[in-house]
């Protein structure tokens, strides 16, 4: 569910009506739940790396007391208490930190959300699966944590960068996203990386993948013959793979490695990945 249209967010920023948070506050989260916060949360636990990055990006890092073992950005997040894996979420470790707010995403699973709700812990579920969704999640986190101004400024900057990429996008190039390792695991329709390819002017060769993430067969990849391959793994592994040697992307030396964590996480840094992707496609035309 979308909470705010981006033009409305920008309008509020421009006319200066977005002010510091006030409490009690009732916030509609990404799962369509109305969450009541009676006071500014001072002890926040993050259930995913994306949630952590958004919290720090809006200036709420000092309020964070716990993160998952996968939350390695920014560096300051690594000094927070480790609550373990994303799924299954260790609810006991979360409770031991006495949080007054927990941030989750759908990938944490419904069981963790239900347990925390039953115990009366306020939980915000972020729906940050696309670029507009990331902007809305940032707005929501800023509102919840008392950092509306910082969140608003960040949203304004990211929205303008998004529009800049869209304005210079040119279509035509076929793009294959490889998510790392030896497999042909890729991003399909509905994923934030599929959206990134489209926004940058490319066509995702996994456009008909069943689901947002999955493996694309070698036969399909060879038949669709991508012009560009984007990966978070070293490009040498692709260039040395004899099965991929006939691909246009390999023949033209248009296999590019991007920064791994930012590439895999729907957070503020994904906008930099989008800009990089736009530049890579431009130079490959």
Legacy VTK file of the C-alpha trace (Angstrom):
# vtk DataFile Version 3.0
C-alpha trace
ASCII
DATASET POLYDATA
POINTS 285 float
0.000 0.000 0.000
1.325 3.407 -0.972
1.317 5.990 1.803
2.142 9.180 -0.054
2.663 10.134 -3.665
6.138 11.501 -4.273
4.888 14.840 -5.682
3.010 15.391 -2.410
6.152 14.613 -0.412
8.144 17.105 -2.450
5.422 19.741 -2.126
5.520 19.439 1.648
9.269 19.783 1.584
9.208 22.839 -0.632
6.617 24.794 1.329
8.323 23.914 4.634
5.338 22.300 6.315
7.199 19.099 7.243
8.328 19.708 10.788
9.844 17.709 13.622
7.752 14.756 14.750
5.102 15.055 17.407
3.648 12.296 19.565
1.465 10.386 19.992
1.705 9.499 16.299
-0.363 7.023 14.313
1.542 5.707 11.299
0.273 3.584 8.430
3.043 1.114 7.638
3.917 -0.804 4.479
1.708 -3.735 5.452
-1.346 -1.495 5.816
-1.226 -1.597 9.620
-1.933 1.449 11.764
0.884 1.673 14.342
0.583 3.941 17.381
3.731 5.474 18.872
3.067 7.233 22.152
6.532 8.840 22.346
9.676 9.292 20.297
11.323 5.847 20.198
14.685 5.807 21.939
15.446 2.093 21.575
14.979 0.742 18.054
15.763 -2.734 16.754
16.224 -3.311 13.024
15.338 -6.642 11.449
17.024 -6.187 8.046
20.025 -4.409 6.499
17.681 -2.177 4.469
15.874 -1.033 7.610
19.215 -0.333 9.258
20.509 1.719 6.354
17.333 3.800 6.264
17.461 4.421 10.017
21.016 5.716 9.826
20.327 7.675 6.639
17.582 9.736 8.321
19.734 10.436 11.394
18.237 7.885 13.780
21.416 5.851 14.232
21.837 6.872 17.872
18.397 5.421 18.632
19.280 2.001 17.200
20.216 -0.593 19.836
20.107 -3.835 17.849
20.679 -5.029 14.278
21.055 -8.342 12.458
24.411 -9.946 11.788
24.032 -8.924 8.145
23.760 -5.202 8.929
27.244 -4.050 7.992
26.460 -0.565 6.642
27.111 2.079 7.716
30.169 1.137 9.755
28.529 2.500 12.917
25.854 -0.193 12.631
28.445 -2.858 13.324
28.876 -1.507 16.864
25.228 -2.227 17.709
24.036 -5.365 19.501
23.847 -8.387 17.185
20.390 -10.015 17.269
21.314 -12.802 14.822
19.734 -13.739 11.516
17.040 -12.022 9.500
14.938 -15.174 9.468
14.032 -16.737 11.740
14.215 -13.556 13.762
15.423 -14.221 17.306
12.508 -12.646 19.165
14.099 -13.391 22.551
17.177 -11.333 21.655
14.954 -8.547 20.380
12.987 -8.483 23.633
16.186 -8.532 25.711
17.039 -5.125 24.237
13.784 -3.672 25.585
12.843 -1.930 22.316
10.108 0.652 21.987
10.086 0.184 18.191
11.060 -2.670 15.867
11.473 -2.271 12.107
10.807 -5.328 9.950
10.228 -6.265 6.332
8.131 -9.067 4.896
11.203 -11.257 4.543
11.419 -11.445 8.355
8.288 -13.587 8.248
4.817 -13.208 9.689
5.595 -15.314 12.775
8.055 -12.758 14.161
5.622 -9.932 13.521
2.777 -11.786 15.240
4.913 -12.623 18.274
6.045 -9.034 18.766
2.533 -7.690 18.283
1.151 -10.102 20.871
3.749 -8.843 23.339
2.705 -5.232 22.737
5.909 -4.135 20.957
5.285 -1.484 18.281
6.407 -2.848 14.906
6.653 -0.970 11.618
6.772 -3.099 8.477
8.605 -1.372 5.636
7.544 -2.063 2.060
10.649 -0.946 0.164
10.628 -3.199 -2.887
10.831 -0.456 -5.527
12.276 3.014 -5.846
9.032 4.779 -4.931
8.626 2.295 -2.094
12.087 3.165 -0.772
11.199 6.858 -0.750
7.967 6.137 1.092
9.813 3.928 3.603
12.301 6.724 4.285
9.424 9.143 4.864
7.744 6.682 7.225
10.919 6.042 9.234
11.602 9.759 9.526
8.079 10.330 10.813
8.285 7.445 13.289
11.691 8.334 14.706
11.321 12.098 14.958
13.547 12.861 11.968
11.053 14.238 9.466
13.291 17.066 8.288
16.266 14.795 7.595
14.053 12.225 5.886
12.385 14.911 3.813
15.684 16.313 2.596
16.900 12.822 1.713
13.697 12.002 -0.177
13.911 15.257 -2.118
17.506 14.530 -3.164
16.843 10.898 -4.108
13.650 11.755 -6.020
15.509 14.331 -8.106
18.277 11.842 -8.860
15.646 9.311 -9.906
14.034 11.815 -12.282
17.450 12.649 -13.740
18.088 8.989 -14.601
14.650 8.650 -16.171
15.153 11.788 -18.247
18.315 10.507 -19.930
17.236 6.872 -20.372
17.439 5.421 -23.879
15.976 2.035 -24.699
17.345 -0.826 -26.727
19.960 -2.752 -24.757
19.152 -6.197 -23.374
20.424 -6.642 -19.821
21.088 -9.748 -17.731
21.373 -9.371 -13.965
23.475 -12.083 -12.308
23.252 -12.073 -8.540
26.594 -13.723 -7.865
28.189 -17.108 -7.507
28.196 -19.894 -10.086
24.418 -20.012 -10.508
22.295 -18.152 -13.049
20.164 -16.636 -10.286
18.661 -13.388 -11.500
16.088 -10.663 -10.923
12.688 -11.013 -12.558
9.553 -8.887 -12.924
8.475 -7.047 -9.789
11.979 -6.923 -8.284
13.727 -3.642 -7.553
16.604 -4.614 -9.861
14.204 -5.276 -12.739
12.790 -1.806 -12.128
16.323 -0.363 -12.091
17.062 -1.856 -15.517
13.849 -0.412 -16.935
14.425 3.037 -15.406
17.940 3.116 -16.866
16.565 2.356 -20.323
17.392 -1.334 -20.592
15.287 -4.452 -21.132
15.649 -7.230 -18.591
16.109 -10.550 -20.420
14.424 -12.263 -17.437
11.195 -10.342 -18.071
9.073 -13.506 -17.934
10.736 -15.204 -14.970
8.229 -16.892 -12.683
8.584 -14.729 -9.604
10.725 -11.756 -8.739
13.858 -13.848 -8.144
14.953 -17.164 -9.609
17.228 -19.016 -12.030
17.106 -18.391 -15.757
18.084 -21.330 -17.915
21.283 -21.212 -19.926
19.291 -21.948 -23.075
17.095 -18.880 -22.556
20.086 -16.656 -21.813
21.867 -17.768 -24.999
18.701 -17.324 -27.078
18.021 -13.821 -25.727
21.704 -12.883 -26.022
22.078 -9.954 -23.581
24.107 -6.914 -24.661
25.117 -6.131 -21.073
25.609 -8.279 -17.969
25.526 -6.689 -14.518
26.838 -8.708 -11.580
28.097 -8.305 -8.030
30.745 -10.985 -8.590
34.139 -10.603 -10.302
33.643 -10.366 -14.066
36.470 -12.798 -14.779
34.253 -15.722 -13.820
31.805 -14.802 -16.583
34.471 -14.095 -19.198
36.089 -17.458 -18.453
32.809 -19.403 -18.652
32.896 -21.157 -22.022
29.139 -21.668 -21.983
28.643 -17.884 -22.048
31.368 -17.138 -24.591
28.987 -16.491 -27.498
26.969 -13.808 -25.691
27.158 -10.292 -27.117
27.939 -8.934 -23.640
30.976 -11.205 -23.395
32.116 -10.626 -26.974
31.918 -6.836 -26.529
33.475 -6.926 -23.044
30.329 -5.400 -21.550
30.179 -7.369 -18.306
30.255 -5.014 -15.326
30.670 -5.561 -11.602
28.808 -3.304 -9.178
29.134 -2.990 -5.384
27.552 -6.053 -3.823
25.653 -4.930 -0.729
24.139 -1.816 -2.309
23.172 -3.914 -5.349
21.216 -6.397 -3.242
19.466 -4.065 -0.784
16.443 -1.828 -1.404
17.725 1.203 0.467
19.116 4.701 -0.187
22.331 3.383 -1.767
20.315 1.660 -4.488
19.897 5.077 -6.131
23.674 5.231 -6.618
23.516 1.762 -8.185
20.784 3.023 -10.520
22.954 5.978 -11.545
25.912 3.659 -12.155
23.716 1.330 -14.203
22.514 4.273 -16.275
26.121 5.289 -16.996
27.138 1.719 -17.875
24.283 1.349 -20.357
25.068 4.728 -21.882
28.680 3.771 -22.587
27.629 0.351 -23.934
25.336 1.720 -26.661
LINES 1 286
285 0 1 2 3 4 5 6 7 8 9 10 11 12 13 14 15 16 17 18 19 20 21 22 23 24 25 26 27 28 29 30 31 32 33 34 35 36 37 38 39 40 41 42 43 44 45 46 47 48 49 50 51 52 53 54 55 56 57 58 59 60 61 62 63 64 65 66 67 68 69 70 71 72 73 74 75 76 77 78 79 80 81 82 83 84 85 86 87 88 89 90 91 92 93 94 95 96 97 98 99 100 101 102 103 104 105 106 107 108 109 110 111 112 113 114 115 116 117 118 119 120 121 122 123 124 125 126 127 128 129 130 131 132 133 134 135 136 137 138 139 140 141 142 143 144 145 146 147 148 149 150 151 152 153 154 155 156 157 158 159 160 161 162 163 164 165 166 167 168 169 170 171 172 173 174 175 176 177 178 179 180 181 182 183 184 185 186 187 188 189 190 191 192 193 194 195 196 197 198 199 200 201 202 203 204 205 206 207 208 209 210 211 212 213 214 215 216 217 218 219 220 221 222 223 224 225 226 227 228 229 230 231 232 233 234 235 236 237 238 239 240 241 242 243 244 245 246 247 248 249 250 251 252 253 254 255 256 257 258 259 260 261 262 263 264 265 266 267 268 269 270 271 272 273 274 275 276 277 278 279 280 281 282 283 284
